[in-house]
């Protein structure tokens, strides 16, 4: 079991590879009603909040992982109740991610298909990864991130020359309320990575003082997302981007190189499945880490099966009953991520500080 370890770089690769799925779906259209032309700047201004939440979660997690620290701080009873809340939220996010992945693949298919086929296919891959070793999953995450960055970089690089800088200016947000709401929304989208600290018990090089490493990855990822939003807005403009469900994929439809290729949206959509699979795998491994504090060891082998089964069932049955998954993804999930990724950890940190157990020696996750 000692050999099943990952590096800090691999942990951060999993973070940003997984976050690229909701970021492509929601940014910048989610921010436009409040931020207008400054939607790209709202992502930049969300960086302190994202970094603070990452530091807080990483400090709480320490070297043992967030699940064990929660039960150690709150006890098995209350700590188990808090973990159960996080498990329920993780299963809900898994169901949502599988559903949105299947819908995207279905909408990009030239032939007629069925939602359940894409859904079960994605669920099967997530289950296959979730039953394996975290080290193997982390290596796959690095490859996924490289492919995603190459694909996104190609689209944005070919689009930047057609962008109009005047579409990003002037920066006028009006009242302070919508501006703050836009910053919180941006942080909530990036809050999909809140379950990474549950994997920190598997990080092998925590004893080294490399805080700059986390700052580089955290701030660098936020700034790259902000630059991407700037290119999208510069090409589509505020009004068109606000009307589109997925502005990034809409931008990919217009990308082409004369004499080489004309349309790449199908390739981009297929590659973005890597982001869905990465986030799905992170959620399953986080659920594994949390249930290890609640269930006997002999039952843990069935946890990935149960998590994926519940996520698949929720994708098919839960969201049609509760409402469109796009509505959950756009409004309810960012709020839940802010609460579980910021408010609850802040309360736990304060409690730990009062008890003298603030997680000294821990490392930040972002």
DOKOLGU-313740 format. One record per residue (C-alpha): y negated, z, x; residue number from 1. Coordinates in nm, 4 decimals. Example, Ala and Ser with C-alpha at 12.3 -4.5 7.8 and 13.67 -1.06 7.14 Angstrom:
REM residues 2
+----------+----------+----------+-----+
|       yy |       zz |       xx |  nr |
+----------+----------+----------+-----+
|   0.4500 |   0.7800 |   1.2300 |   1 |
|   0.1060 |   0.7140 |   1.3670 |   2 |
+----------+----------+----------+-----+
END
This chain:
REM residues 366
+----------+----------+----------+-----+
|       yy |       zz |       xx |  nr |
+----------+----------+----------+-----+
|   0.0000 |   0.0000 |   0.0000 |   1 |
|  -0.2267 |   0.0650 |   0.2984 |   2 |
|  -0.2210 |  -0.3039 |   0.3852 |   3 |
|  -0.3532 |  -0.4010 |   0.0400 |   4 |
|  -0.7162 |  -0.3670 |   0.1440 |   5 |
|  -1.0200 |  -0.5894 |   0.1208 |   6 |
|  -1.3417 |  -0.6174 |   0.3197 |   7 |
|  -1.6954 |  -0.5562 |   0.2029 |   8 |
|  -1.7653 |  -0.9276 |   0.2277 |   9 |
|  -1.4715 |  -1.0044 |   0.0001 |  10 |
|  -1.5906 |  -0.7462 |  -0.2519 |  11 |
|  -1.9340 |  -0.9046 |  -0.2653 |  12 |
|  -1.7812 |  -1.2525 |  -0.2879 |  13 |
|  -1.5924 |  -1.1367 |  -0.5971 |  14 |
|  -1.9155 |  -0.9977 |  -0.7402 |  15 |
|  -2.1219 |  -1.3133 |  -0.7165 |  16 |
|  -1.8378 |  -1.5552 |  -0.7928 |  17 |
|  -1.7800 |  -1.3706 |  -1.1194 |  18 |
|  -2.1482 |  -1.3316 |  -1.2093 |  19 |
|  -2.2065 |  -1.7060 |  -1.1723 |  20 |
|  -2.0279 |  -1.7663 |  -1.5048 |  21 |
|  -2.2645 |  -1.5657 |  -1.7310 |  22 |
|  -2.5625 |  -1.6632 |  -1.5149 |  23 |
|  -2.4994 |  -2.0340 |  -1.5738 |  24 |
|  -2.4548 |  -1.9745 |  -1.9461 |  25 |
|  -2.7567 |  -1.7521 |  -2.0066 |  26 |
|  -3.0240 |  -1.8030 |  -1.7435 |  27 |
|  -3.2978 |  -1.9094 |  -1.7948 |  28 |
|  -3.2769 |  -1.9699 |  -2.1716 |  29 |
|  -3.2245 |  -1.5989 |  -2.2439 |  30 |
|  -3.5447 |  -1.5111 |  -2.0570 |  31 |
|  -3.7721 |  -1.7861 |  -2.1882 |  32 |
|  -3.8804 |  -1.6206 |  -2.5173 |  33 |
|  -4.0366 |  -1.3330 |  -2.3259 |  34 |
|  -4.1116 |  -1.4717 |  -1.9810 |  35 |
|  -4.1990 |  -1.8334 |  -2.0558 |  36 |
|  -4.2683 |  -2.0274 |  -1.7371 |  37 |
|  -4.2009 |  -1.7092 |  -1.5421 |  38 |
|  -3.8312 |  -1.6904 |  -1.6335 |  39 |
|  -3.7431 |  -1.7578 |  -1.2712 |  40 |
|  -3.9748 |  -1.4753 |  -1.1617 |  41 |
|  -3.8127 |  -1.2351 |  -1.4093 |  42 |
|  -3.4909 |  -1.2710 |  -1.2077 |  43 |
|  -3.6783 |  -1.1809 |  -0.8883 |  44 |
|  -3.8444 |  -0.8798 |  -1.0525 |  45 |
|  -3.5030 |  -0.7619 |  -1.1762 |  46 |
|  -3.3844 |  -0.7313 |  -0.8138 |  47 |
|  -3.5028 |  -0.3679 |  -0.7630 |  48 |
|  -3.3244 |  -0.2612 |  -1.0817 |  49 |
|  -3.0058 |  -0.4450 |  -0.9852 |  50 |
|  -3.0096 |  -0.3078 |  -0.6316 |  51 |
|  -3.0792 |   0.0457 |  -0.7547 |  52 |
|  -2.7904 |   0.0271 |  -1.0010 |  53 |
|  -2.5626 |  -0.1091 |  -0.7288 |  54 |
|  -2.6615 |   0.1681 |  -0.4890 |  55 |
|  -2.6082 |   0.4279 |  -0.7616 |  56 |
|  -2.2640 |   0.2964 |  -0.8590 |  57 |
|  -2.1604 |   0.2611 |  -0.4952 |  58 |
|  -2.2765 |   0.6125 |  -0.4118 |  59 |
|  -2.0809 |   0.7521 |  -0.7052 |  60 |
|  -1.7710 |   0.5527 |  -0.6118 |  61 |
|  -1.7673 |   0.6681 |  -0.2496 |  62 |
|  -1.4484 |   0.5888 |  -0.0600 |  63 |
|  -1.2117 |   0.6717 |  -0.3438 |  64 |
|  -1.3356 |   0.4350 |  -0.6113 |  65 |
|  -1.5400 |   0.5075 |  -0.9201 |  66 |
|  -1.2449 |   0.5995 |  -1.1435 |  67 |
|  -1.1205 |   0.8803 |  -0.9202 |  68 |
|  -1.4713 |   1.0103 |  -0.8598 |  69 |
|  -1.5347 |   1.0262 |  -1.2340 |  70 |
|  -1.2261 |   1.2349 |  -1.2999 |  71 |
|  -1.3018 |   1.4482 |  -0.9972 |  72 |
|  -1.6545 |   1.5152 |  -1.1182 |  73 |
|  -1.5922 |   1.5543 |  -1.4904 |  74 |
|  -1.2311 |   1.6688 |  -1.4931 |  75 |
|  -0.9288 |   1.4944 |  -1.6395 |  76 |
|  -1.0317 |   1.5501 |  -2.0015 |  77 |
|  -1.3983 |   1.4489 |  -2.0105 |  78 |
|  -1.3589 |   1.2105 |  -1.7179 |  79 |
|  -1.0678 |   1.0435 |  -1.8939 |  80 |
|  -1.2814 |   1.0001 |  -2.2047 |  81 |
|  -1.5557 |   0.8283 |  -2.0038 |  82 |
|  -1.2980 |   0.6066 |  -1.8333 |  83 |
|  -1.1554 |   0.5139 |  -2.1718 |  84 |
|  -1.5028 |   0.3970 |  -2.2770 |  85 |
|  -1.5242 |   0.1766 |  -1.9662 |  86 |
|  -1.1718 |   0.0423 |  -2.0291 |  87 |
|  -1.2628 |  -0.0579 |  -2.3850 |  88 |
|  -1.5769 |  -0.2327 |  -2.2613 |  89 |
|  -1.3796 |  -0.4096 |  -1.9864 |  90 |
|  -1.1248 |  -0.5392 |  -2.2398 |  91 |
|  -1.4091 |  -0.6598 |  -2.4633 |  92 |
|  -1.5699 |  -0.8431 |  -2.1716 |  93 |
|  -1.2338 |  -0.9940 |  -2.0784 |  94 |
|  -1.1873 |  -1.1212 |  -2.4347 |  95 |
|  -1.5379 |  -1.2679 |  -2.4327 |  96 |
|  -1.4945 |  -1.4331 |  -2.0934 |  97 |
|  -1.1639 |  -1.5942 |  -2.1926 |  98 |
|  -1.3143 |  -1.7195 |  -2.5183 |  99 |
|  -1.6239 |  -1.8696 |  -2.3565 | 100 |
|  -1.4154 |  -2.0296 |  -2.0809 | 101 |
|  -1.1869 |  -2.1932 |  -2.3384 | 102 |
|  -1.4852 |  -2.3123 |  -2.5471 | 103 |
|  -1.6524 |  -2.4684 |  -2.2429 | 104 |
|  -1.3358 |  -2.6511 |  -2.1384 | 105 |
|  -1.2795 |  -2.7695 |  -2.4949 | 106 |
|  -1.6348 |  -2.9013 |  -2.5333 | 107 |
|  -1.6141 |  -3.0931 |  -2.2043 | 108 |
|  -1.2780 |  -3.2511 |  -2.2792 | 109 |
|  -1.2879 |  -3.6229 |  -2.3553 | 110 |
|  -0.9702 |  -3.5944 |  -2.5565 | 111 |
|  -0.8990 |  -3.3857 |  -2.8597 | 112 |
|  -0.7594 |  -3.0447 |  -2.7738 | 113 |
|  -0.7052 |  -2.7015 |  -2.9136 | 114 |
|  -0.8963 |  -2.3872 |  -2.8251 | 115 |
|  -0.5790 |  -2.1823 |  -2.8053 | 116 |
|  -0.4346 |  -2.4098 |  -2.5339 | 117 |
|  -0.7262 |  -2.3554 |  -2.2965 | 118 |
|  -0.7410 |  -1.9868 |  -2.3902 | 119 |
|  -0.3744 |  -1.9193 |  -2.3173 | 120 |
|  -0.3928 |  -2.1226 |  -1.9956 | 121 |
|  -0.6854 |  -1.9173 |  -1.8643 | 122 |
|  -0.5192 |  -1.5932 |  -1.9760 | 123 |
|  -0.1967 |  -1.6871 |  -1.7960 | 124 |
|  -0.3812 |  -1.7464 |  -1.4676 | 125 |
|  -0.5736 |  -1.4182 |  -1.5023 | 126 |
|  -0.2462 |  -1.2350 |  -1.5674 | 127 |
|  -0.0831 |  -1.3983 |  -1.2667 | 128 |
|  -0.3689 |  -1.2879 |  -1.0414 | 129 |
|  -0.3960 |  -0.9416 |  -1.1988 | 130 |
|  -0.0291 |  -0.8637 |  -1.1342 | 131 |
|  -0.0632 |  -0.9393 |  -0.7638 | 132 |
|  -0.2320 |  -0.7680 |  -0.4724 | 133 |
|  -0.6048 |  -0.7103 |  -0.4675 | 134 |
|  -0.6181 |  -0.8502 |  -0.1120 | 135 |
|  -0.4720 |  -1.1834 |  -0.2249 | 136 |
|  -0.7124 |  -1.1935 |  -0.5188 | 137 |
|  -1.0064 |  -1.1231 |  -0.2875 | 138 |
|  -0.9109 |  -1.4103 |  -0.0591 | 139 |
|  -0.8957 |  -1.6396 |  -0.3601 | 140 |
|  -1.2370 |  -1.5088 |  -0.4671 | 141 |
|  -1.3880 |  -1.6165 |  -0.1374 | 142 |
|  -1.2533 |  -1.9683 |  -0.1861 | 143 |
|  -1.3782 |  -1.9729 |  -0.5451 | 144 |
|  -1.7268 |  -1.8645 |  -0.4366 | 145 |
|  -1.7406 |  -2.1346 |  -0.1695 | 146 |
|  -1.6432 |  -2.4011 |  -0.4250 | 147 |
|  -1.8938 |  -2.2711 |  -0.6804 | 148 |
|  -2.1787 |  -2.2593 |  -0.4290 | 149 |
|  -2.0982 |  -2.6115 |  -0.3105 | 150 |
|  -2.0948 |  -2.7444 |  -0.6682 | 151 |
|  -2.4119 |  -2.5607 |  -0.7718 | 152 |
|  -2.5832 |  -2.6579 |  -0.4485 | 153 |
|  -2.5034 |  -3.0246 |  -0.5074 | 154 |
|  -2.6457 |  -3.0217 |  -0.8597 | 155 |
|  -2.9591 |  -2.8298 |  -0.7640 | 156 |
|  -3.0218 |  -3.0290 |  -0.4458 | 157 |
|  -3.0002 |  -3.3597 |  -0.6305 | 158 |
|  -3.2269 |  -3.2207 |  -0.9019 | 159 |
|  -3.4943 |  -3.0546 |  -0.6914 | 160 |
|  -3.6635 |  -3.3846 |  -0.6073 | 161 |
|  -3.7104 |  -3.4553 |  -0.9786 | 162 |
|  -3.8518 |  -3.1094 |  -1.0545 | 163 |
|  -4.2166 |  -3.0759 |  -1.1503 | 164 |
|  -4.3773 |  -2.7636 |  -0.9996 | 165 |
|  -4.6393 |  -2.7507 |  -1.2736 | 166 |
|  -4.3626 |  -2.6592 |  -1.5191 | 167 |
|  -4.3279 |  -2.3266 |  -1.3374 | 168 |
|  -4.6967 |  -2.2445 |  -1.3651 | 169 |
|  -4.9169 |  -2.0850 |  -1.4825 | 170 |
|  -4.7356 |  -1.7530 |  -1.5042 | 171 |
|  -4.8508 |  -1.6045 |  -1.8311 | 172 |
|  -4.6287 |  -1.3581 |  -2.0127 | 173 |
|  -4.8738 |  -1.2215 |  -2.2651 | 174 |
|  -4.7890 |  -0.8656 |  -2.3670 | 175 |
|  -4.6095 |  -0.6339 |  -2.1269 | 176 |
|  -4.3262 |  -0.5683 |  -2.3712 | 177 |
|  -4.1656 |  -0.9160 |  -2.3624 | 178 |
|  -4.2011 |  -0.9259 |  -1.9823 | 179 |
|  -4.0155 |  -0.5985 |  -1.9374 | 180 |
|  -3.7527 |  -0.7116 |  -2.1875 | 181 |
|  -3.6986 |  -1.0282 |  -1.9830 | 182 |
|  -3.6474 |  -0.8270 |  -1.6658 | 183 |
|  -3.3971 |  -0.6024 |  -1.8417 | 184 |
|  -3.2174 |  -0.9070 |  -1.9822 | 185 |
|  -3.1878 |  -1.0587 |  -1.6353 | 186 |
|  -3.0507 |  -0.7313 |  -1.4993 | 187 |
|  -2.8082 |  -0.7115 |  -1.7922 | 188 |
|  -2.6696 |  -1.0573 |  -1.7136 | 189 |
|  -2.6092 |  -0.9578 |  -1.3520 | 190 |
|  -2.4646 |  -0.6322 |  -1.4854 | 191 |
|  -2.1359 |  -0.8162 |  -1.5418 | 192 |
|  -2.0567 |  -0.6920 |  -1.1907 | 193 |
|  -2.0605 |  -0.3253 |  -1.2903 | 194 |
|  -1.6806 |  -0.2975 |  -1.2600 | 195 |
|  -1.6707 |  -0.3832 |  -0.8875 | 196 |
|  -1.7213 |  -0.0156 |  -0.7820 | 197 |
|  -1.3850 |   0.0663 |  -0.9404 | 198 |
|  -1.2300 |  -0.1455 |  -0.6623 | 199 |
|  -1.4083 |   0.0322 |  -0.3786 | 200 |
|  -1.1054 |   0.2485 |  -0.3111 | 201 |
|  -0.9477 |  -0.0691 |  -0.1738 | 202 |
|  -1.2332 |  -0.1431 |   0.0712 | 203 |
|  -1.1131 |  -0.0802 |   0.4255 | 204 |
|  -1.4305 |  -0.0657 |   0.6375 | 205 |
|  -1.6405 |   0.1899 |   0.4532 | 206 |
|  -1.6867 |   0.4187 |   0.7503 | 207 |
|  -1.9148 |   0.1780 |   0.9325 | 208 |
|  -2.2899 |   0.1921 |   0.8799 | 209 |
|  -2.3572 |  -0.1535 |   0.7377 | 210 |
|  -2.6060 |  -0.0896 |   0.4629 | 211 |
|  -2.7881 |  -0.4056 |   0.5684 | 212 |
|  -2.4759 |  -0.5978 |   0.4683 | 213 |
|  -2.5034 |  -0.4842 |   0.1064 | 214 |
|  -2.8762 |  -0.5480 |   0.0959 | 215 |
|  -2.8238 |  -0.8983 |   0.2334 | 216 |
|  -2.5614 |  -0.9849 |  -0.0261 | 217 |
|  -2.7373 |  -0.8156 |  -0.3152 | 218 |
|  -3.0883 |  -0.9426 |  -0.2562 | 219 |
|  -2.9659 |  -1.2808 |  -0.1347 | 220 |
|  -2.7613 |  -1.3358 |  -0.4502 | 221 |
|  -3.0529 |  -1.2458 |  -0.6779 | 222 |
|  -3.2935 |  -1.4744 |  -0.4916 | 223 |
|  -3.0502 |  -1.7654 |  -0.5052 | 224 |
|  -3.0168 |  -1.7203 |  -0.8815 | 225 |
|  -3.3965 |  -1.7131 |  -0.9120 | 226 |
|  -3.4273 |  -2.0343 |  -0.7079 | 227 |
|  -3.1709 |  -2.2002 |  -0.9326 | 228 |
|  -3.3699 |  -2.1017 |  -1.2407 | 229 |
|  -3.6811 |  -2.2516 |  -1.0831 | 230 |
|  -3.5075 |  -2.5859 |  -1.0287 | 231 |
|  -3.3717 |  -2.5871 |  -1.3840 | 232 |
|  -3.7118 |  -2.5108 |  -1.5371 | 233 |
|  -3.8823 |  -2.7610 |  -1.3089 | 234 |
|  -3.6536 |  -3.0342 |  -1.4410 | 235 |
|  -3.6077 |  -2.9440 |  -1.8072 | 236 |
|  -3.9289 |  -2.7614 |  -1.8864 | 237 |
|  -3.9668 |  -2.4476 |  -2.0954 | 238 |
|  -3.9251 |  -2.5960 |  -2.4438 | 239 |
|  -3.6161 |  -2.8053 |  -2.3698 | 240 |
|  -3.4435 |  -2.5305 |  -2.1684 | 241 |
|  -3.5055 |  -2.2805 |  -2.4484 | 242 |
|  -3.3305 |  -2.5054 |  -2.7007 | 243 |
|  -3.0201 |  -2.5599 |  -2.4870 | 244 |
|  -2.7175 |  -2.3313 |  -2.4962 | 245 |
|  -2.6352 |  -2.3864 |  -2.1273 | 246 |
|  -2.9326 |  -2.5299 |  -1.9340 | 247 |
|  -2.7456 |  -2.5512 |  -1.6036 | 248 |
|  -2.4648 |  -2.7638 |  -1.7458 | 249 |
|  -2.7215 |  -2.9766 |  -1.9275 | 250 |
|  -2.8928 |  -3.0344 |  -1.5930 | 251 |
|  -2.5599 |  -3.1407 |  -1.4407 | 252 |
|  -2.5359 |  -3.4206 |  -1.6973 | 253 |
|  -2.8399 |  -3.5920 |  -1.5461 | 254 |
|  -2.7221 |  -3.5675 |  -1.1862 | 255 |
|  -2.6050 |  -3.8847 |  -1.0158 | 256 |
|  -2.6257 |  -4.0836 |  -0.6958 | 257 |
|  -2.6649 |  -4.4596 |  -0.7275 | 258 |
|  -2.3584 |  -4.6356 |  -0.5921 | 259 |
|  -2.1616 |  -4.3148 |  -0.5483 | 260 |
|  -2.1223 |  -4.1247 |  -0.8756 | 261 |
|  -2.3213 |  -4.1103 |  -1.1929 | 262 |
|  -2.2013 |  -3.8075 |  -1.3911 | 263 |
|  -2.0601 |  -3.4841 |  -1.2544 | 264 |
|  -2.0736 |  -3.2508 |  -1.5544 | 265 |
|  -1.6960 |  -3.2703 |  -1.6023 | 266 |
|  -1.6337 |  -3.1653 |  -1.2433 | 267 |
|  -1.8906 |  -2.8860 |  -1.2652 | 268 |
|  -1.7397 |  -2.7549 |  -1.5872 | 269 |
|  -1.3923 |  -2.7542 |  -1.4356 | 270 |
|  -1.5091 |  -2.5799 |  -1.1193 | 271 |
|  -1.6913 |  -2.3163 |  -1.3226 | 272 |
|  -1.3521 |  -2.2030 |  -1.4482 | 273 |
|  -1.3207 |  -2.0402 |  -1.1051 | 274 |
|  -1.6063 |  -1.8066 |  -1.2013 | 275 |
|  -1.4366 |  -1.7164 |  -1.5302 | 276 |
|  -1.1070 |  -1.6498 |  -1.3536 | 277 |
|  -1.2765 |  -1.4379 |  -1.0881 | 278 |
|  -1.4520 |  -1.2210 |  -1.3444 | 279 |
|  -1.1322 |  -1.1956 |  -1.5477 | 280 |
|  -0.9420 |  -1.0839 |  -1.2393 | 281 |
|  -1.2074 |  -0.8270 |  -1.1500 | 282 |
|  -1.1832 |  -0.6793 |  -1.4989 | 283 |
|  -0.8029 |  -0.6583 |  -1.4850 | 284 |
|  -0.8022 |  -0.4927 |  -1.1411 | 285 |
|  -1.0732 |  -0.2502 |  -1.2566 | 286 |
|  -0.8631 |  -0.1632 |  -1.5613 | 287 |
|  -0.5692 |  -0.1066 |  -1.3273 | 288 |
|  -0.7758 |   0.1338 |  -1.1184 | 289 |
|  -0.9003 |   0.3234 |  -1.4242 | 290 |
|  -0.5631 |   0.3543 |  -1.5947 | 291 |
|  -0.4135 |   0.4842 |  -1.2686 | 292 |
|  -0.6106 |   0.8034 |  -1.3389 | 293 |
|  -0.4814 |   0.8267 |  -1.6963 | 294 |
|  -0.1211 |   0.7010 |  -1.7029 | 295 |
|   0.1949 |   0.7887 |  -1.5067 | 296 |
|   0.2725 |   0.5616 |  -1.2140 | 297 |
|   0.5794 |   0.4055 |  -1.3749 | 298 |
|   0.3655 |   0.2711 |  -1.6599 | 299 |
|   0.1055 |   0.1028 |  -1.4380 | 300 |
|   0.3061 |  -0.2171 |  -1.3901 | 301 |
|   0.2516 |  -0.2977 |  -1.7576 | 302 |
|  -0.1266 |  -0.2473 |  -1.7462 | 303 |
|  -0.2147 |  -0.6096 |  -1.6538 | 304 |
|   0.0117 |  -0.7344 |  -1.9330 | 305 |
|  -0.1522 |  -0.5040 |  -2.1849 | 306 |
|  -0.5070 |  -0.5815 |  -2.0706 | 307 |
|  -0.4606 |  -0.9594 |  -2.0843 | 308 |
|  -0.2715 |  -0.9386 |  -2.4144 | 309 |
|  -0.5522 |  -0.7358 |  -2.5730 | 310 |
|  -0.8136 |  -0.9665 |  -2.4233 | 311 |
|  -0.6360 |  -1.2762 |  -2.5548 | 312 |
|  -0.5891 |  -1.1236 |  -2.8997 | 313 |
|  -0.9539 |  -1.0220 |  -2.9061 | 314 |
|  -1.0601 |  -1.3740 |  -2.8112 | 315 |
|  -0.8686 |  -1.5209 |  -3.1031 | 316 |
|  -0.9181 |  -1.2534 |  -3.3689 | 317 |
|  -1.1980 |  -1.0138 |  -3.2816 | 318 |
|  -1.4969 |  -1.2396 |  -3.2236 | 319 |
|  -1.4575 |  -1.4543 |  -3.5350 | 320 |
|  -1.4603 |  -1.1297 |  -3.7329 | 321 |
|  -1.7553 |  -0.9713 |  -3.5473 | 322 |
|  -1.9609 |  -1.2853 |  -3.5064 | 323 |
|  -2.0058 |  -1.5760 |  -3.2666 | 324 |
|  -1.9123 |  -1.4940 |  -2.9065 | 325 |
|  -2.2338 |  -1.6627 |  -2.7885 | 326 |
|  -2.4352 |  -1.4025 |  -2.9802 | 327 |
|  -2.2441 |  -1.1200 |  -2.8115 | 328 |
|  -2.2849 |  -1.2818 |  -2.4720 | 329 |
|  -2.6578 |  -1.3344 |  -2.5186 | 330 |
|  -2.7727 |  -1.0084 |  -2.6768 | 331 |
|  -2.5155 |  -0.7304 |  -2.7017 | 332 |
|  -2.3347 |  -0.7602 |  -2.3693 | 333 |
|  -2.6463 |  -0.7352 |  -2.1465 | 334 |
|  -2.7465 |  -0.4189 |  -2.3328 | 335 |
|  -2.4011 |  -0.2668 |  -2.2924 | 336 |
|  -2.4003 |  -0.3587 |  -1.9226 | 337 |
|  -2.7337 |  -0.1839 |  -1.8730 | 338 |
|  -2.6080 |   0.1322 |  -2.0422 | 339 |
|  -2.2735 |   0.1503 |  -1.8613 | 340 |
|  -2.4068 |   0.0123 |  -1.5349 | 341 |
|  -2.7283 |   0.2132 |  -1.5191 | 342 |
|  -2.7788 |   0.4897 |  -1.7738 | 343 |
|  -2.4329 |   0.6489 |  -1.7622 | 344 |
|  -2.4075 |   0.6344 |  -1.3787 | 345 |
|  -2.7558 |   0.7895 |  -1.3532 | 346 |
|  -2.6432 |   1.0793 |  -1.5721 | 347 |
|  -2.3275 |   1.1219 |  -1.3638 | 348 |
|  -2.5261 |   1.1107 |  -1.0400 | 349 |
|  -2.7655 |   1.3735 |  -1.1722 | 350 |
|  -2.4734 |   1.5932 |  -1.2765 | 351 |
|  -2.3093 |   1.5461 |  -0.9391 | 352 |
|  -2.6344 |   1.6369 |  -0.7631 | 353 |
|  -2.6630 |   1.9557 |  -0.9658 | 354 |
|  -2.3030 |   2.0430 |  -0.8794 | 355 |
|  -2.3479 |   1.9492 |  -0.5150 | 356 |
|  -2.1078 |   1.6512 |  -0.5403 | 357 |
|  -2.3380 |   1.3511 |  -0.5275 | 358 |
|  -2.0920 |   1.1371 |  -0.3358 | 359 |
|  -2.2105 |   1.1917 |   0.0213 | 360 |
|  -2.0828 |   0.9296 |   0.2579 | 361 |
|  -2.0431 |   0.6684 |  -0.0110 | 362 |
|  -2.1560 |   0.3130 |   0.0305 | 363 |
|  -2.3588 |   0.1022 |  -0.2058 | 364 |
|  -2.1952 |  -0.1824 |  -0.3929 | 365 |
|  -2.4989 |  -0.4106 |  -0.3895 | 366 |
+----------+----------+----------+-----+
END
